[in-house]
Amino acid sequence: GMESGFGSDFSSGGSGGGKLDPGLIMEQVKVQIAVANAQELLQRMTDKCFRKCIGKPGGALDNSEQKCIAMCMDRYMDSWNTVSRAYNSRLQRERANM
């Protein structure tokens, strides 16, 4: 596939004695993408849940608002975990086929 050209490009790079492992680089990139996605998700989740749950911005959240936000975030995290699991199992399969 595409990766082979991409990988060979890396290792031919100069005086490093080919110490750069393209697989390792890809792993680090994936981790960074995952972190960025998680941060974005958290931001969206907070926005959505606050808008949904809080009628009038005040100094503090009352009990029902706190419950609403907790439930909202729980549901959001549930769907996030479902997506993550599906994504991870796909990665595993792809790796097994390499």
Buried (B, 14 or more C-beta within 10 A) or exposed (E): EEEEEEBEEBEEEEEEEEEBEBEEEBEEEEEEEEEEBEEEBBEEBBEEBBEEBBEEEEEEBEEEBEEBBEEBBEEBBEEBEEEBEEEEEEEEEEEEEE
